[in-house]
Amino acid sequence: RYEKIWFGVAVLLIVAFIGTVAYGAVGAGIEMVDDDGGTIDPNNLSDHERFGDTGVHQVGDGEFEVNMIAVHPSFIPNDIEIPEGSTVTFYMTASDVTHGFNIAGTNVNSMIIPGQITEITVEFDESGTYGFVCHEYCGSLHHEMEGQIQVV
Ligand code: CUA
């Protein structure tokens, strides 16, 4: 009978997990994922296959990925340049505390949390400079935590 109880708990956890992921994806086009179903060590991001290699990476025709670390009071990288018409997927994590990520002129508005990956895909169809800021209080220099995306 213990097997039955554990099976029930496992089913509940799976249903809850799927529900959480589905809600996040449908709700805002944003998905919080653990790395390969595991965890990320916020204190050892340099060994992580994605966050050990921060910056902009072209992955296809007009497709880019940005691996970003938020650490008070900076985003790494904080000055991003991509061609007009690009589709950019941001993969973000934090190494210290919870931060925010809000790109002006878009509907991007998310949290960046230690131990998790925040994944957001954005199309940049118009050239210009898009500023982004941390909008979650994270320390004394919170107001200086910002960067820009130059679409050229
Ligand atoms: Cu980071 Cu506020």
Backbone and ligand atoms as CSV (ligand in chain L), in Angstrom:
chain,resi,resn,atom,element,x,y,z
A,1,ARG,N,N,0.827,-1.217,0.000
A,1,ARG,CA,C,0.000,0.000,0.000
A,1,ARG,C,C,0.851,1.253,0.000
A,2,TYR,N,N,2.108,1.129,0.472
A,2,TYR,CA,C,2.974,2.300,0.372
A,2,TYR,C,C,3.258,2.648,-1.078
A,3,GLU,N,N,3.381,1.579,-1.922
A,3,GLU,CA,C,3.605,1.832,-3.355
A,3,GLU,C,C,2.475,2.683,-3.924
A,4,LYS,N,N,1.264,2.338,-3.523
A,4,LYS,CA,C,0.105,3.081,-4.049
A,4,LYS,C,C,0.170,4.556,-3.657
A,5,ILE,N,N,0.550,4.785,-2.411
A,5,ILE,CA,C,0.627,6.178,-1.946
A,5,ILE,C,C,1.680,6.936,-2.732
A,6,TRP,N,N,2.864,6.302,-2.897
A,6,TRP,CA,C,3.941,6.991,-3.612
A,6,TRP,C,C,3.586,7.197,-5.074
A,7,PHE,N,N,2.897,6.208,-5.647
A,7,PHE,CA,C,2.474,6.362,-7.045
A,7,PHE,C,C,1.523,7.552,-7.156
A,8,GLY,N,N,0.608,7.645,-6.202
A,8,GLY,CA,C,-0.336,8.770,-6.207
A,8,GLY,C,C,0.385,10.104,-6.081
A,9,VAL,N,N,1.351,10.156,-5.200
A,9,VAL,CA,C,2.115,11.397,-5.026
A,9,VAL,C,C,2.851,11.740,-6.310
A,10,ALA,N,N,3.455,10.726,-6.941
A,10,ALA,CA,C,4.209,10.966,-8.176
A,10,ALA,C,C,3.290,11.504,-9.262
A,11,VAL,N,N,2.105,10.896,-9.397
A,11,VAL,CA,C,1.153,11.352,-10.422
A,11,VAL,C,C,0.748,12.803,-10.146
A,12,LEU,N,N,0.482,13.115,-8.900
A,12,LEU,CA,C,0.096,14.485,-8.544
A,12,LEU,C,C,1.202,15.475,-8.901
A,13,LEU,N,N,2.442,15.102,-8.599
A,13,LEU,CA,C,3.562,15.995,-8.891
A,13,LEU,C,C,3.703,16.214,-10.393
A,14,ILE,N,N,3.527,15.134,-11.163
A,14,ILE,CA,C,3.642,15.252,-12.624
A,14,ILE,C,C,2.540,16.166,-13.153
A,15,VAL,N,N,1.326,15.942,-12.679
A,15,VAL,CA,C,0.202,16.773,-13.135
A,15,VAL,C,C,0.443,18.236,-12.752
A,16,ALA,N,N,0.924,18.447,-11.534
A,16,ALA,CA,C,1.183,19.816,-11.083
A,16,ALA,C,C,2.271,20.464,-11.925
A,17,PHE,N,N,3.291,19.691,-12.257
A,17,PHE,CA,C,4.401,20.218,-13.047
A,17,PHE,C,C,3.927,20.595,-14.440
A,18,ILE,N,N,3.188,19.691,-15.077
A,18,ILE,CA,C,2.676,19.974,-16.426
A,18,ILE,C,C,1.768,21.199,-16.385
A,19,GLY,N,N,0.941,21.264,-15.366
A,19,GLY,CA,C,0.036,22.405,-15.233
A,19,GLY,C,C,0.809,23.708,-15.101
A,20,THR,N,N,1.875,23.677,-14.315
A,20,THR,CA,C,2.671,24.890,-14.113
A,20,THR,C,C,3.316,25.336,-15.412
A,21,VAL,N,N,3.907,24.375,-16.127
A,21,VAL,CA,C,4.581,24.699,-17.385
A,21,VAL,C,C,3.566,25.207,-18.402
A,22,ALA,N,N,2.439,24.508,-18.515
A,22,ALA,CA,C,1.417,24.905,-19.489
A,22,ALA,C,C,0.890,26.298,-19.167
A,23,TYR,N,N,0.664,26.560,-17.883
A,23,TYR,CA,C,0.145,27.865,-17.501
A,23,TYR,C,C,1.131,28.963,-17.873
A,24,GLY,N,N,2.411,28.740,-17.566
A,24,GLY,CA,C,3.421,29.747,-17.882
A,24,GLY,C,C,3.513,29.987,-19.373
A,25,ALA,N,N,3.483,28.898,-20.146
A,25,ALA,CA,C,3.652,29.025,-21.591
A,25,ALA,C,C,2.456,29.730,-22.217
A,26,VAL,N,N,1.256,29.356,-21.808
A,26,VAL,CA,C,0.059,29.960,-22.390
A,26,VAL,C,C,-0.132,31.378,-21.856
A,27,GLY,N,N,0.168,31.543,-20.573
A,27,GLY,CA,C,-0.105,32.817,-19.930
A,27,GLY,C,C,0.688,33.970,-20.494
A,28,ALA,N,N,1.955,33.748,-20.788
A,28,ALA,CA,C,2.768,34.899,-21.174
A,28,ALA,C,C,3.826,34.567,-22.219
A,29,GLY,N,N,3.811,33.359,-22.743
A,29,GLY,CA,C,4.844,32.982,-23.689
A,29,GLY,C,C,6.182,32.810,-23.011
A,30,ILE,N,N,6.133,32.576,-21.728
A,30,ILE,CA,C,7.363,32.482,-20.939
A,30,ILE,C,C,7.360,31.142,-20.218
A,31,GLU,N,N,8.501,30.508,-20.214
A,31,GLU,CA,C,8.589,29.199,-19.593
A,31,GLU,C,C,9.769,29.169,-18.640
A,32,MET,N,N,9.509,28.765,-17.431
A,32,MET,CA,C,10.589,28.575,-16.476
A,32,MET,C,C,10.974,27.105,-16.526
A,33,VAL,N,N,12.231,26.830,-16.806
A,33,VAL,CA,C,12.642,25.439,-16.872
A,33,VAL,C,C,13.898,25.201,-16.056
A,34,ASP,N,N,13.941,24.062,-15.415
A,34,ASP,CA,C,15.195,23.626,-14.835
A,34,ASP,C,C,16.065,23.100,-15.964
A,35,ASP,N,N,17.330,23.134,-15.770
A,35,ASP,CA,C,18.260,22.685,-16.796
A,35,ASP,C,C,18.195,21.168,-16.919
A,36,ASP,N,N,17.667,20.679,-18.041
A,36,ASP,CA,C,17.566,19.233,-18.291
A,36,ASP,C,C,16.854,18.522,-17.147
A,37,GLY,N,N,15.872,19.187,-16.566
A,37,GLY,CA,C,15.131,18.571,-15.483
A,37,GLY,C,C,15.906,18.563,-14.177
A,38,GLY,N,N,17.088,19.110,-14.187
A,38,GLY,CA,C,17.896,19.152,-12.969
A,38,GLY,C,C,17.963,20.556,-12.428
A,39,THR,N,N,19.048,20.856,-11.785
A,39,THR,CA,C,19.190,22.192,-11.235
A,39,THR,C,C,20.484,22.823,-11.739
A,40,ILE,N,N,20.525,24.139,-11.678
A,40,ILE,CA,C,21.726,24.873,-12.010
A,40,ILE,C,C,22.350,25.321,-10.703
A,41,ASP,N,N,23.650,25.225,-10.610
A,41,ASP,CA,C,24.320,25.719,-9.414
A,41,ASP,C,C,24.629,27.201,-9.603
A,42,PRO,N,N,23.906,28.089,-8.921
A,42,PRO,CA,C,24.107,29.529,-9.125
A,42,PRO,C,C,25.521,29.980,-8.761
A,43,ASN,N,N,26.214,29.184,-7.942
A,43,ASN,CA,C,27.567,29.566,-7.521
A,43,ASN,C,C,28.642,29.030,-8.449
A,44,ASN,N,N,28.223,28.278,-9.460
A,44,ASN,CA,C,29.214,27.681,-10.355
A,44,ASN,C,C,28.714,27.715,-11.797
A,45,LEU,N,N,28.303,28.903,-12.234
A,45,LEU,CA,C,27.739,29.024,-13.581
A,45,LEU,C,C,28.811,28.886,-14.665
A,46,SER,N,N,30.070,29.133,-14.323
A,46,SER,CA,C,31.107,29.078,-15.355
A,46,SER,C,C,31.287,27.668,-15.899
A,47,ASP,N,N,30.851,26.646,-15.151
A,47,ASP,CA,C,30.957,25.270,-15.626
A,47,ASP,C,C,29.704,24.823,-16.383
A,48,HIS,N,N,28.698,25.687,-16.407
A,48,HIS,CA,C,27.448,25.310,-17.069
A,48,HIS,C,C,27.604,25.451,-18.581
A,49,GLU,N,N,27.066,24.494,-19.342
A,49,GLU,CA,C,27.301,24.496,-20.791
A,49,GLU,C,C,26.751,25.751,-21.467
A,50,ARG,N,N,25.685,26.307,-20.937
A,50,ARG,CA,C,25.119,27.524,-21.524
A,50,ARG,C,C,25.701,28.783,-20.885
A,51,PHE,N,N,25.705,28.826,-19.572
A,51,PHE,CA,C,26.078,30.070,-18.893
A,51,PHE,C,C,27.584,30.214,-18.686
A,52,GLY,N,N,28.308,29.162,-19.042
A,52,GLY,CA,C,29.755,29.315,-19.104
A,52,GLY,C,C,30.174,30.044,-20.368
A,53,ASP,N,N,29.192,30.328,-21.211
A,53,ASP,CA,C,29.450,30.953,-22.511
A,53,ASP,C,C,28.404,32.040,-22.747
A,54,THR,N,N,28.488,33.108,-21.945
A,54,THR,CA,C,27.508,34.183,-22.062
A,54,THR,C,C,27.727,34.974,-23.350
A,55,GLY,N,N,26.661,35.617,-23.813
A,55,GLY,CA,C,26.768,36.458,-24.999
A,55,GLY,C,C,25.767,36.048,-26.074
A,56,VAL,N,N,25.977,36.614,-27.266
A,56,VAL,CA,C,25.065,36.412,-28.395
A,56,VAL,C,C,25.632,35.328,-29.303
A,57,HIS,N,N,24.791,34.369,-29.667
A,57,HIS,CA,C,25.236,33.289,-30.549
A,57,HIS,C,C,24.226,33.125,-31.678
A,58,GLN,N,N,24.706,33.150,-32.916
A,58,GLN,CA,C,23.807,32.907,-34.048
A,58,GLN,C,C,23.597,31.405,-34.177
A,59,VAL,N,N,22.339,30.990,-34.252
A,59,VAL,CA,C,22.038,29.559,-34.312
A,59,VAL,C,C,21.323,29.178,-35.608
A,60,GLY,N,N,21.022,30.169,-36.458
A,60,GLY,CA,C,20.351,29.881,-37.717
A,60,GLY,C,C,20.233,31.157,-38.514
A,61,ASP,N,N,19.510,31.068,-39.629
A,61,ASP,CA,C,19.316,32.238,-40.474
A,61,ASP,C,C,18.367,33.204,-39.774
A,62,GLY,N,N,18.896,34.308,-39.296
A,62,GLY,CA,C,18.080,35.276,-38.575
A,62,GLY,C,C,17.681,34.826,-37.184
A,63,GLU,N,N,18.345,33.786,-36.679
A,63,GLU,CA,C,18.010,33.272,-35.346
A,63,GLU,C,C,19.220,33.353,-34.423
A,64,PHE,N,N,18.969,33.905,-33.266
A,64,PHE,CA,C,20.049,34.109,-32.300
A,64,PHE,C,C,19.624,33.615,-30.926
A,65,GLU,N,N,20.630,33.249,-30.136
A,65,GLU,CA,C,20.410,32.952,-28.726
A,65,GLU,C,C,21.296,33.874,-27.904
A,66,VAL,N,N,20.744,34.333,-26.797
A,66,VAL,CA,C,21.537,35.146,-25.872
A,66,VAL,C,C,21.580,34.417,-24.537
A,67,ASN,N,N,22.773,34.066,-24.099
A,67,ASN,CA,C,22.957,33.467,-22.781
A,67,ASN,C,C,23.335,34.581,-21.818
A,68,MET,N,N,22.472,34.808,-20.846
A,68,MET,CA,C,22.634,35.979,-19.989
A,68,MET,C,C,22.600,35.609,-18.508
A,69,ILE,N,N,23.509,36.221,-17.757
A,69,ILE,CA,C,23.522,36.067,-16.297
A,69,ILE,C,C,23.191,37.418,-15.669
A,70,ALA,N,N,22.275,37.399,-14.734
A,70,ALA,CA,C,21.970,38.585,-13.951
A,70,ALA,C,C,22.678,38.465,-12.607
A,71,VAL,N,N,23.476,39.482,-12.297
A,71,VAL,CA,C,24.159,39.513,-11.001
A,71,VAL,C,C,24.278,40.980,-10.590
A,72,HIS,N,N,23.736,41.295,-9.449
A,72,HIS,CA,C,23.667,42.676,-8.979
A,72,HIS,C,C,25.013,43.382,-9.074
A,73,PRO,N,N,25.101,44.564,-9.719
A,73,PRO,CA,C,24.010,45.291,-10.396
A,73,PRO,C,C,24.180,45.260,-11.919
A,74,SER,N,N,24.434,44.077,-12.490
A,74,SER,CA,C,24.720,44.002,-13.927
A,74,SER,C,C,23.965,42.867,-14.608
A,75,PHE,N,N,23.772,43.072,-15.908
A,75,PHE,CA,C,23.412,41.977,-16.796
A,75,PHE,C,C,24.669,41.642,-17.605
A,76,ILE,N,N,24.952,40.358,-17.772
A,76,ILE,CA,C,26.091,39.934,-18.591
A,76,ILE,C,C,25.555,39.039,-19.710
A,77,PRO,N,N,25.555,39.503,-20.965
A,77,PRO,CA,C,26.034,40.792,-21.459
A,77,PRO,C,C,24.991,41.890,-21.228
A,78,ASN,N,N,25.431,43.154,-21.336
A,78,ASN,CA,C,24.478,44.260,-21.188
A,78,ASN,C,C,24.407,45.146,-22.440
A,79,ASP,N,N,25.166,44.795,-23.480
A,79,ASP,CA,C,25.103,45.560,-24.729
A,79,ASP,C,C,25.065,44.546,-25.876
A,80,ILE,N,N,23.879,44.370,-26.429
A,80,ILE,CA,C,23.626,43.292,-27.383
A,80,ILE,C,C,23.321,43.903,-28.738
A,81,GLU,N,N,23.939,43.358,-29.793
A,81,GLU,CA,C,23.659,43.872,-31.138
A,81,GLU,C,C,23.206,42.718,-32.023
A,82,ILE,N,N,22.067,42.936,-32.698
A,82,ILE,CA,C,21.541,41.905,-33.601
A,82,ILE,C,C,20.997,42.588,-34.841
A,83,PRO,N,N,20.908,41.861,-35.972
A,83,PRO,CA,C,20.355,42.442,-37.183
A,83,PRO,C,C,18.824,42.583,-37.102
A,84,GLU,N,N,18.319,43.583,-37.793
A,84,GLU,CA,C,16.873,43.788,-37.890
A,84,GLU,C,C,16.206,42.530,-38.458
A,85,GLY,N,N,15.052,42.193,-37.910
A,85,GLY,CA,C,14.314,41.027,-38.375
A,85,GLY,C,C,14.712,39.730,-37.692
A,86,SER,N,N,15.556,39.823,-36.681
A,86,SER,CA,C,16.025,38.616,-35.993
A,86,SER,C,C,15.005,38.097,-34.988
A,87,THR,N,N,15.059,36.793,-34.816
A,87,THR,CA,C,14.344,36.167,-33.714
A,87,THR,C,C,15.378,35.790,-32.669
A,88,VAL,N,N,15.172,36.286,-31.471
A,88,VAL,CA,C,16.170,36.118,-30.411
A,88,VAL,C,C,15.549,35.384,-29.234
A,89,THR,N,N,16.203,34.298,-28.829
A,89,THR,CA,C,15.769,33.609,-27.616
A,89,THR,C,C,16.763,33.904,-26.507
A,90,PHE,N,N,16.242,34.479,-25.440
A,90,PHE,CA,C,17.056,34.790,-24.269
A,90,PHE,C,C,16.967,33.619,-23.289
A,91,TYR,N,N,18.135,33.172,-22.838
A,91,TYR,CA,C,18.213,32.195,-21.750
A,91,TYR,C,C,18.897,32.911,-20.600
A,92,MET,N,N,18.193,33.010,-19.484
A,92,MET,CA,C,18.702,33.851,-18.404
A,92,MET,C,C,18.644,33.125,-17.066
A,93,THR,N,N,19.658,33.385,-16.277
A,93,THR,CA,C,19.637,32.895,-14.907
A,93,THR,C,C,20.332,33.930,-14.028
A,94,ALA,N,N,20.185,33.777,-12.719
A,94,ALA,CA,C,20.807,34.712,-11.779
A,94,ALA,C,C,21.804,33.958,-10.918
A,95,SER,N,N,22.863,34.655,-10.524
A,95,SER,CA,C,23.856,33.994,-9.681
A,95,SER,C,C,23.774,34.439,-8.230
A,96,ASP,N,N,22.926,35.432,-7.942
A,96,ASP,CA,C,22.868,35.891,-6.552
A,96,ASP,C,C,21.444,35.918,-6.001
A,97,VAL,N,N,20.647,36.857,-6.480
A,97,VAL,CA,C,19.281,37.002,-5.978
A,97,VAL,C,C,18.336,37.105,-7.172
A,98,THR,N,N,17.048,37.192,-6.914
A,98,THR,CA,C,16.076,37.314,-7.983
A,98,THR,C,C,16.132,38.712,-8.604
A,99,HIS,N,N,16.178,38.735,-9.922
A,99,HIS,CA,C,16.177,39.983,-10.684
A,99,HIS,C,C,14.968,39.993,-11.620
A,100,GLY,N,N,14.757,41.163,-12.238
A,100,GLY,CA,C,13.714,41.287,-13.244
A,100,GLY,C,C,14.326,41.565,-14.599
A,101,PHE,N,N,13.510,41.411,-15.644
A,101,PHE,CA,C,13.980,41.679,-17.005
A,101,PHE,C,C,12.810,42.251,-17.798
A,102,ASN,N,N,12.940,43.517,-18.140
A,102,ASN,CA,C,11.883,44.204,-18.860
A,102,ASN,C,C,12.514,44.954,-20.026
A,103,ILE,N,N,12.070,44.617,-21.257
A,103,ILE,CA,C,12.599,45.285,-22.447
A,103,ILE,C,C,11.598,46.345,-22.884
A,104,ALA,N,N,12.041,47.602,-22.915
A,104,ALA,CA,C,11.160,48.698,-23.332
A,104,ALA,C,C,10.694,48.482,-24.761
A,105,GLY,N,N,9.436,48.795,-25.032
A,105,GLY,CA,C,8.902,48.690,-26.378
A,105,GLY,C,C,8.498,47.283,-26.770
A,106,THR,N,N,8.559,46.340,-25.831
A,106,THR,CA,C,8.112,44.967,-26.082
A,106,THR,C,C,7.213,44.544,-24.913
A,107,ASN,N,N,6.666,43.332,-25.030
A,107,ASN,CA,C,5.866,42.840,-23.897
A,107,ASN,C,C,6.701,41.951,-22.973
A,108,VAL,N,N,8.039,42.014,-23.126
A,108,VAL,CA,C,8.900,41.178,-22.290
A,108,VAL,C,C,8.992,41.748,-20.881
A,109,ASN,N,N,8.616,40.932,-19.922
A,109,ASN,CA,C,8.540,41.351,-18.531
A,109,ASN,C,C,8.607,40.082,-17.706
A,110,SER,N,N,9.780,39.764,-17.185
A,110,SER,CA,C,9.922,38.467,-16.541
A,110,SER,C,C,10.847,38.543,-15.336
A,111,MET,N,N,10.939,37.425,-14.651
A,111,MET,CA,C,11.830,37.310,-13.508
A,111,MET,C,C,13.038,36.473,-13.906
A,112,ILE,N,N,14.161,36.743,-13.268
A,112,ILE,CA,C,15.362,35.922,-13.439
A,112,ILE,C,C,15.731,35.415,-12.054
A,113,ILE,N,N,15.757,34.090,-11.908
A,113,ILE,CA,C,15.789,33.477,-10.583
A,113,ILE,C,C,16.989,32.531,-10.471
A,114,PRO,N,N,17.742,32.615,-9.369
A,114,PRO,CA,C,18.862,31.679,-9.186
A,114,PRO,C,C,18.379,30.226,-9.248
A,115,GLY,N,N,19.130,29.389,-9.960
A,115,GLY,CA,C,18.780,27.972,-10.035
A,115,GLY,C,C,17.768,27.631,-11.100
A,116,GLN,N,N,17.301,28.635,-11.838
A,116,GLN,CA,C,16.328,28.381,-12.897
A,116,GLN,C,C,16.769,29.084,-14.170
A,117,ILE,N,N,16.222,28.602,-15.310
A,117,ILE,CA,C,16.444,29.284,-16.577
A,117,ILE,C,C,15.132,29.937,-16.989
A,118,THR,N,N,15.184,31.219,-17.269
A,118,THR,CA,C,14.048,31.914,-17.864
A,118,THR,C,C,14.313,31.988,-19.361
A,119,GLU,N,N,13.353,31.470,-20.143
A,119,GLU,CA,C,13.508,31.418,-21.595
A,119,GLU,C,C,12.429,32.288,-22.234
A,120,ILE,N,N,12.852,33.250,-23.045
A,120,ILE,CA,C,11.909,34.154,-23.705
A,120,ILE,C,C,12.361,34.344,-25.147
A,121,THR,N,N,11.434,34.220,-26.081
A,121,THR,CA,C,11.754,34.454,-27.487
A,121,THR,C,C,11.080,35.740,-27.956
A,122,VAL,N,N,11.862,36.592,-28.607
A,122,VAL,CA,C,11.363,37.892,-29.063
A,122,VAL,C,C,11.771,38.090,-30.518
A,123,GLU,N,N,10.857,38.636,-31.323
A,123,GLU,CA,C,11.201,39.036,-32.691
A,123,GLU,C,C,11.452,40.538,-32.700
A,124,PHE,N,N,12.583,40.921,-33.304
A,124,PHE,CA,C,12.897,42.345,-33.420
A,124,PHE,C,C,12.783,42.749,-34.888
A,125,ASP,N,N,11.603,43.255,-35.265
A,125,ASP,CA,C,11.330,43.580,-36.665
A,125,ASP,C,C,11.676,45.020,-37.013
A,126,GLU,N,N,11.869,45.841,-36.009
A,126,GLU,CA,C,12.177,47.250,-36.281
A,126,GLU,C,C,13.514,47.625,-35.671
A,127,SER,N,N,14.316,48.308,-36.499
A,127,SER,CA,C,15.626,48.724,-35.999
A,127,SER,C,C,15.451,49.773,-34.903
A,128,GLY,N,N,16.482,49.898,-34.105
A,128,GLY,CA,C,16.426,50.862,-33.011
A,128,GLY,C,C,17.169,50.325,-31.811
A,129,THR,N,N,17.174,51.116,-30.763
A,129,THR,CA,C,17.817,50.702,-29.518
A,129,THR,C,C,16.725,50.431,-28.484
A,130,TYR,N,N,16.737,49.219,-27.972
A,130,TYR,CA,C,15.746,48.791,-26.996
A,130,TYR,C,C,16.447,48.670,-25.642
A,131,GLY,N,N,16.094,49.538,-24.731
A,131,GLY,CA,C,16.679,49.453,-23.401
A,131,GLY,C,C,16.010,48.362,-22.591
A,132,PHE,N,N,16.794,47.738,-21.716
A,132,PHE,CA,C,16.162,46.803,-20.772
A,132,PHE,C,C,16.632,47.125,-19.361
A,133,VAL,N,N,15.799,46.823,-18.401
A,133,VAL,CA,C,16.087,47.135,-17.006
A,133,VAL,C,C,15.702,45.962,-16.109
A,134,CYS,N,N,16.323,45.963,-14.940
A,134,CYS,CA,C,15.879,45.081,-13.862
A,134,CYS,C,C,14.732,45.797,-13.159
A,135,HIS,N,N,13.598,45.130,-13.032
A,135,HIS,CA,C,12.454,45.772,-12.388
A,135,HIS,C,C,12.030,45.022,-11.128
A,136,GLU,N,N,13.000,44.298,-10.557
A,136,GLU,CA,C,12.748,43.611,-9.291
A,136,GLU,C,C,13.826,44.097,-8.322
A,137,TYR,N,N,13.436,44.663,-7.196
A,137,TYR,CA,C,14.436,45.233,-6.295
A,137,TYR,C,C,15.447,44.160,-5.874
A,138,CYS,N,N,16.739,44.456,-6.092
A,138,CYS,CA,C,17.753,43.424,-5.869
A,138,CYS,C,C,18.936,43.930,-5.058
A,139,GLY,N,N,18.880,45.169,-4.596
A,139,GLY,CA,C,19.986,45.676,-3.796
A,139,GLY,C,C,20.168,47.159,-4.015
A,140,SER,N,N,21.230,47.696,-3.402
A,140,SER,CA,C,21.400,49.152,-3.353
A,140,SER,C,C,21.584,49.771,-4.735
A,141,LEU,N,N,22.112,49.006,-5.704
A,141,LEU,CA,C,22.336,49.563,-7.036
A,141,LEU,C,C,21.320,49.037,-8.052
A,142,HIS,N,N,20.189,48.577,-7.549
A,142,HIS,CA,C,19.114,48.073,-8.421
A,142,HIS,C,C,18.808,49.033,-9.575
A,143,HIS,N,N,18.750,50.327,-9.250
A,143,HIS,CA,C,18.353,51.322,-10.251
A,143,HIS,C,C,19.388,51.479,-11.358
A,144,GLU,N,N,20.593,50.940,-11.150
A,144,GLU,CA,C,21.629,51.040,-12.192
A,144,GLU,C,C,21.703,49.786,-13.050
A,145,MET,N,N,20.859,48.836,-12.775
A,145,MET,CA,C,20.958,47.542,-13.466
A,145,MET,C,C,20.162,47.608,-14.757
A,146,GLU,N,N,20.901,47.810,-15.855
A,146,GLU,CA,C,20.239,48.013,-17.140
A,146,GLU,C,C,21.183,47.653,-18.279
A,147,GLY,N,N,20.630,47.653,-19.497
A,147,GLY,CA,C,21.424,47.372,-20.686
A,147,GLY,C,C,20.646,47.753,-21.921
A,148,GLN,N,N,21.174,47.381,-23.090
A,148,GLN,CA,C,20.473,47.739,-24.319
A,148,GLN,C,C,20.672,46.697,-25.402
A,149,ILE,N,N,19.667,46.637,-26.265
A,149,ILE,CA,C,19.713,45.782,-27.445
A,149,ILE,C,C,19.682,46.705,-28.649
A,150,GLN,N,N,20.751,46.651,-29.443
A,150,GLN,CA,C,20.800,47.480,-30.643
A,150,GLN,C,C,20.405,46.622,-31.837
A,151,VAL,N,N,19.281,46.978,-32.446
A,151,VAL,CA,C,18.788,46.277,-33.628
A,151,VAL,C,C,19.179,47.119,-34.834
A,152,VAL,N,N,20.073,46.579,-35.671
A,152,VAL,CA,C,20.665,47.400,-36.735
A,152,VAL,C,C,20.392,46.816,-38.121
L,1,CUA,CU1,CU,18.600,43.408,-10.405
L,1,CUA,CU2,CU,17.094,44.986,-9.540
